[in-house]
Amino acid sequence: MEGENTKPKILIFGGTGYFGKYMVKASVSSGHKTFVYARPVTQNSRPSKLEIHKEFQGIGVTIIEGELDEHEKIVSMLKEVDVVISTVSYPQCLDQLKIVRAIKVAGNIKRFLPSDFGCEEDRVRPLPPFEACLEKKRIVRRAIEAAKIPYTFVSANLYGAYFVNVLLRPSESYDDVVVYGSGEAKAVFNYEEDIAKCTIKVINDPRTCNRIVIYRPQTNILSQLELISLWEHKTGRNFKRIQVSEEELVKLSQTLPPPEDIPISIMHSLLVKGDSMNFELGEDDIEASKLYPDFKFTTIDQLLDIFLIDPPKPARTAFE
């Protein structure tokens, strides 16, 4: 059995953000010495950020405060770890090129996982606002490949808890739900906790080095209409379905000012076109639930049970 002292040390960028918190906790719970590189806490910092720092310190996380343009500080920190995971938000996407340059200088990193974790950006072509987001992620991918840094690109598809909150609004009192398009397109909803835990398994697996890993467990593939029906069954309620047509979404993506046009374009891509399911997985593709058959992904049915008992808080995605 792998000893604690042989487990790779992990440095996480963006660890205090929405998904980053899941990644940090998964790293710690798996026995890895975990470091978080985070922006400095100031008098203007939100109370929630102070709470996160205190929580992380309480579970043994080492927090290094700094900015992404502090090249020498990052290089110095990289020399103390083995694996780097970035979970920075979209506005910092291209700032990951600074991490790439630092990793190349440090020369010791065994695996780098950039902040992907969504749809498989090299295999989808959405509406222009979302396409512009994905193009920035592709730029980072190509830079990692060009620098010959050992990597794993993770395509985890839709964050389950995030999208349950967006689509079903379980924390609110209401009698209606919005259905995007026909509601029949299939999507892949994975609980953030599982995405993080599975990613920690990926980092030290030689089978995933310089490969893309796609998280597409069969139990988590369903449509909006199926999700709504499942929630109705669990809550004993009936919701009025308010449909937003594909044409309306396309028009909104063209008329809303940035960055408001981005979420609309994401909804169109993932929930109307079904882009997370619009390509077949071939023999050369690595799918996480098949790679780790003993790892039990939380099913959507089980995730909705969590929402009935201890619902994850709604979150906002930063696009600026």
C-alpha positions in Angstrom: 0.0 0.0 0.0 1.3 3.4 -0.9 2.8 5.2 2.1 1.9 8.7 3.0 5.5 9.9 2.5 5.5 8.6 -1.1 2.3 10.4 -2.1 2.9 13.3 -4.4 2.7 16.8 -2.8 0.0 18.9 -4.5 -0.1 22.6 -5.1 -3.5 24.0 -6.0 -4.1 27.3 -7.6 -7.6 28.8 -7.1 -8.2 26.5 -4.1 -10.4 29.1 -2.3 -12.9 29.3 -5.2 -16.1 27.3 -5.7 -14.7 24.2 -7.2 -11.2 24.7 -5.7 -12.5 24.0 -2.2 -13.7 20.6 -3.3 -10.3 19.8 -4.8 -8.4 20.9 -1.7 -10.6 18.8 0.6 -10.2 15.8 -1.7 -6.5 16.1 -1.8 -6.2 16.3 2.0 -8.7 13.4 2.6 -6.5 11.3 0.3 -3.5 11.9 2.4 -1.6 14.3 0.2 0.5 17.1 1.6 -1.5 20.0 0.2 -0.5 23.6 -0.6 -2.8 26.3 -1.8 -1.6 29.4 -3.7 -4.1 32.2 -3.1 -4.4 35.9 -3.3 -3.4 37.7 -0.1 -6.1 38.4 2.5 -6.7 42.1 3.0 -9.0 44.3 5.0 -11.3 44.3 2.0 -11.5 40.5 1.7 -14.9 38.9 2.1 -15.6 37.2 5.5 -16.1 34.0 3.6 -12.5 34.0 2.3 -11.2 34.5 5.9 -13.4 31.5 7.0 -12.0 29.4 4.1 -8.4 30.2 5.1 -9.1 29.3 8.7 -10.8 26.0 7.7 -8.0 25.0 5.4 -5.4 25.7 8.1 -7.4 23.6 10.5 -7.1 20.5 8.2 -3.4 21.0 7.6 -3.3 22.9 4.4 -0.4 25.2 3.8 -1.5 28.5 2.3 0.9 30.6 0.3 -0.4 34.1 -0.4 0.6 35.7 -3.7 -0.3 36.9 -7.1 0.1 35.0 -10.4 2.6 37.5 -11.7 5.0 36.8 -8.8 7.1 34.5 -11.0 10.0 33.8 -8.6 7.7 33.0 -5.7 5.8 30.5 -7.8 8.9 28.9 -9.1 10.2 28.5 -5.6 7.0 27.0 -4.4 6.8 24.6 -7.4 10.2 23.1 -6.4 8.6 21.9 -3.1 5.8 19.9 -4.8 5.2 17.2 -7.4 1.8 17.9 -8.9 0.0 21.2 -9.8 -3.7 21.5 -10.2 -5.3 24.7 -11.3 -8.9 25.5 -10.5 -8.8 29.2 -11.3 -12.0 30.8 -12.6 -12.6 32.0 -16.1 -11.3 35.5 -15.7 -7.9 34.1 -14.8 -7.8 31.5 -17.5 -5.0 33.0 -19.6 -3.1 33.8 -16.4 -2.4 30.1 -16.3 0.2 30.7 -19.0 2.2 32.3 -16.1 1.9 29.0 -14.3 3.1 27.1 -17.4 6.2 29.3 -17.7 7.0 28.8 -14.0 6.6 25.0 -14.3 8.9 25.0 -17.2 11.6 26.9 -15.2 11.1 24.8 -12.1 11.6 21.6 -14.1 10.4 19.1 -11.5 6.6 18.9 -11.9 5.4 15.4 -12.6 1.9 16.4 -13.6 0.0 19.6 -14.4 -3.8 19.7 -14.5 -5.1 23.1 -15.9 -8.4 24.5 -15.0 -10.6 22.6 -17.5 -13.1 20.4 -15.6 -16.0 21.3 -17.9 -17.0 20.2 -21.4 -14.4 18.7 -23.7 -13.3 22.0 -25.4 -11.4 20.4 -28.2 -14.6 18.6 -29.4 -17.3 21.2 -29.2 -18.1 24.4 -31.1 -20.7 26.4 -29.2 -22.1 29.9 -29.8 -19.5 32.7 -30.0 -19.5 34.0 -26.4 -18.9 30.5 -25.0 -16.6 29.6 -27.9 -14.4 32.6 -26.9 -14.2 31.1 -23.3 -13.2 27.7 -24.6 -10.7 29.1 -27.0 -8.8 30.6 -24.1 -8.7 27.1 -22.5 -7.4 25.7 -25.7 -4.6 28.2 -25.8 -3.6 27.0 -22.3 -3.7 23.4 -23.4 -1.6 24.0 -26.5 1.0 26.0 -24.4 1.3 23.0 -22.0 1.8 20.6 -24.9 4.4 22.9 -26.5 6.3 23.2 -23.2 6.4 19.4 -23.0 5.0 19.5 -19.4 3.5 16.2 -18.3 -0.3 16.8 -18.1 -3.7 15.4 -17.7 -6.7 17.3 -19.2 -9.9 16.5 -17.3 -13.3 16.9 -18.9 -15.7 16.5 -16.0 -18.8 17.9 -17.8 -21.5 19.7 -15.8 -21.0 20.4 -12.1 -24.0 18.5 -10.6 -24.7 20.6 -7.5 -24.2 23.9 -9.4 -26.6 23.0 -12.2 -29.2 21.4 -9.9 -29.3 24.8 -8.1 -29.5 26.7 -11.4 -32.2 24.5 -13.0 -34.3 23.4 -10.0 -33.8 26.3 -7.6 -34.4 24.1 -4.6 -33.5 26.8 -2.1 -36.4 29.0 -3.4 -40.2 28.8 -3.0 -41.7 28.7 -6.5 -44.1 26.7 -8.7 -42.3 26.8 -12.0 -39.0 25.7 -13.6 -37.4 27.0 -16.8 -36.8 24.5 -19.6 -34.1 25.4 -22.1 -35.0 24.3 -25.6 -37.0 21.1 -25.8 -35.6 19.8 -22.5 -34.9 16.5 -24.1 -31.1 16.8 -24.9 -29.0 14.6 -22.7 -26.2 16.0 -20.4 -23.7 14.6 -18.0 -24.1 15.9 -14.4 -21.3 15.0 -11.9 -21.3 15.9 -8.3 -18.4 18.3 -7.6 -17.1 16.2 -4.7 -16.8 13.2 -7.0 -15.1 15.2 -9.7 -12.5 16.3 -7.2 -12.0 12.8 -5.6 -11.6 11.2 -9.0 -9.2 13.8 -10.1 -6.9 13.1 -7.2 -6.8 9.5 -8.4 -5.9 10.7 -11.9 -2.8 12.7 -10.9 -0.6 9.8 -10.1 -1.9 7.3 -12.6 0.6 6.6 -15.5 -2.3 5.7 -17.7 -3.6 9.3 -17.6 -0.3 11.0 -18.3 -0.5 13.3 -21.4 -4.1 12.2 -21.9 -7.6 13.6 -21.7 -9.9 11.9 -19.1 -13.6 12.3 -19.6 -16.0 11.8 -16.7 -19.1 10.2 -18.3 -20.7 7.7 -15.9 -23.9 6.2 -17.4 -25.9 6.8 -14.2 -25.4 10.6 -14.5 -26.6 11.1 -18.1 -30.1 12.5 -18.2 -32.1 15.3 -19.8 -33.6 18.4 -18.1 -37.1 16.9 -18.3 -35.9 13.7 -16.6 -34.2 15.8 -13.9 -37.3 17.8 -13.3 -39.5 14.7 -13.1 -37.1 13.1 -10.7 -37.2 16.1 -8.4 -41.0 16.2 -8.6 -41.2 12.6 -7.5 -38.9 13.2 -4.6 -40.6 16.4 -3.4 -44.2 15.4 -4.2 -44.6 18.7 -6.1 -45.6 19.5 -9.6 -43.9 22.4 -11.4 -45.1 24.4 -14.3 -42.6 24.2 -17.2 -41.7 27.6 -18.7 -39.9 27.0 -22.0 -37.2 29.2 -23.4 -36.7 28.3 -27.1 -33.4 27.7 -28.8 -34.2 30.8 -31.0 -34.6 33.0 -27.9 -31.3 31.8 -26.4 -29.4 32.4 -29.7 -30.9 35.9 -29.9 -30.0 36.6 -26.2 -26.4 35.4 -26.9 -26.2 38.0 -29.6 -27.9 41.0 -27.8 -26.9 40.7 -24.2 -23.7 42.6 -23.2 -20.6 40.7 -22.1 -20.3 38.9 -19.8 -24.1 38.3 -19.6 -24.0 36.6 -23.0 -21.7 33.8 -21.7 -24.1 31.9 -19.4 -26.8 32.0 -22.0 -24.4 30.5 -24.5 -23.4 27.8 -22.0 -27.0 26.8 -21.5 -27.5 26.6 -25.3 -24.5 24.4 -25.7 -24.9 22.0 -22.8 -28.7 21.9 -22.3 -30.1 22.5 -25.8 -27.5 21.1 -28.1 -26.4 18.5 -25.6 -22.7 19.1 -26.4 -21.4 17.0 -23.5 -23.0 13.9 -25.2 -22.6 14.9 -28.9 -19.5 12.8 -29.6 -18.9 9.1 -29.2 -16.1 7.8 -27.0 -13.7 5.6 -29.0 -11.2 3.0 -28.0 -8.5 5.6 -27.5 -10.7 7.7 -25.2 -10.3 7.4 -21.4 -13.5 7.5 -19.5 -13.2 7.8 -15.7 -15.9 5.4 -14.5 -14.4 2.6 -16.7 -10.8 3.5 -15.7 -11.8 3.3 -12.0 -14.7 0.7 -11.8 -14.5 0.6 -8.0 -15.0 4.4 -7.7 -18.7 5.0 -7.1 -19.9 8.2 -8.6 -22.8 9.8 -6.8 -25.9 9.3 -9.0 -28.2 12.1 -9.8 -30.8 10.3 -7.7 -28.5 10.3 -4.8 -27.4 13.9 -5.3 -31.1 15.0 -5.2 -31.4 13.1 -1.9 -28.5 15.3 -0.6 -30.5 18.4 -1.7 -33.4 17.2 0.4 -31.3 16.8 3.6 -28.4 19.2 3.4 -28.5 21.2 0.1 -25.3 22.6 -1.3 -25.5 26.4 -1.4 -26.1 28.1 -4.8 -23.0 29.6 -6.3 -22.3 32.3 -8.9 -19.8 31.8 -11.7 -17.4 34.6 -12.4 -17.0 35.7 -16.0 -15.3 39.0 -15.4 
